Structures are given as structure tokens and as C-alpha cells.
Amino acid sequence: MNTEVKERLLDRVKTNPYVNHLGVQFTTVEDGIVEARMPLHDEQRQYSGVIHGGVLAALADTIAGFAAYTMTPLDKDVLTAELKVSFLRAAWGKELIARGTVIKPGRHVHFSECEIYCDDKLVSKASGTFSVVQPQV
């Protein structure tokens, strides 16, 4: 990945209010691969103490979509067209680690996956379809 593309992607993250609200910190940004960490807070937990599934879905959408964005021309954008999330076990820890991978990039549609880990255990796996579109102004 060239430096200009990587800087543009990271600048985009800095101006994304929802990603900033989640506290997502990107650790790897390469062509078709994104890794990130997200701290967990008490207000993200259900009554039983486990992390709410919506938190995992939001992180999966963010990371799989950002991986798709790394394979998108600079004059285009991506929007989630479909997202499927499988919850494999309860997340109890203090931090989530997510890895997004583009499985099939395309001119109009990308297909990506995201695995989310908590305490070194796979807690969720997601797949998504992302439409390549003109930027919204």
C-alpha cells in the first residue's frame, strides 16, 4: 500500500465520529487487511455482564468495511450492503481485537470478513458485502 493511500485512510478514521466514539485504534492497515483494538466499557455490557452483540456487530462492520476501503480507488467510497454476524461465545474481557480481510475485491462490490477476539478467544465472525460508490457530499 502506498503512503498516500494509507495516510488518507487513517485521516478518514480520525474524522469518523462513530469510530472515535467506539475508541477503535488501528494497528495494521495494508491492502485488504485491517487490524484494530477496541477497549470495552461497562455501558457496553448486557445485564449478565457480557458484551452486547450490537457492539460486536458495529466493530465487525467497521473493520470489514475499512478493509474493503483499502481496496477501493481514492475517488470512490464504500457502503455496507449486507452484514452477517455469527456470535460464537460470550465476550467478557476488557478489549476486543478485530481482523478484517477482503476475500474478493471488485469494481462495484467487495466481499470482506472480520474475526473478533476477546482474551485470545474467537468470539465473533462476520462477513459483509460492500458497495463501491461515489462519495456522498
C-alpha positions, -999 to +999 in steps of 0.1 A: +000+000+000+014+033-009+019+060+017-006+084+002-034+058+003-026+048+039-025+084+051-058+091+035-074+061+051-060+069+085-071+106+082-106+093+073-106+074+106-096+104+126-127+123+113-152+095+118-172+103+149-186+068+154-153+050+151-138+076+175-168+070+199-160+033+199-124+040+207-111+019+178-073+020+174-059+006+141-028-014+145-024-027+109-036-011+076-025-029+044-041-037+011-071-058+020-061-063+057-070-042+087-064-050+124-076-029+153-082-029+191-112-016+209-114-011+247-146-023+264-166-003+289-193-013+314-220+005+294-214-019+265-224-049+287-257-066+290-274-074+323-253-106+327-220-088+321-213-100+286-206-075+258-238-067+238-240-083+204-246-049+188-211-038+199-196-068+182-216-061+151-206-025+150-170-034+153-172-061+126-190-037+102-163-010+109-133-033+104-146-054+074-157-021+058-124-004+064-106-035+049-128-031+018-120+006+017-082-002+014-090-019-019-112+010-032-099+037-056-092+070-039-121+087-057-147+062-045-162+052-012-178+021+003-211+015+019-223-017+037-249-035+016-251-066+038-236-079+070-239-113+087-226-118+122-221-151+140-217-149+178-195-178+188-190-172+225-196-145+251-171-117+253-162-109+289-129-091+287-116-056+287-106-053+250-116-067+216-091-074+188-105-074+153-090-085+120-107-076+087-098-093+054-110-087+019-119-120+004-130-107-031-124-071-042-144-060-072-150-029-093-185-024-078-187-047-049-162-060-023-167-091+000-149-089+034-148-109+066-140-099+102-129-121+131-132-106+166-112-119+196-115-113+233-089-127+257-073-146+227-106-164+220-126-161+188-160-146+199-174-135+166-171-139+129-187-117+103-190-114+066-201-084+046-208-071+011-197-035+005-208-014-025-183+008-042-200+042-047-193+078-055-185+098-023-215+115-007-211+152-003 
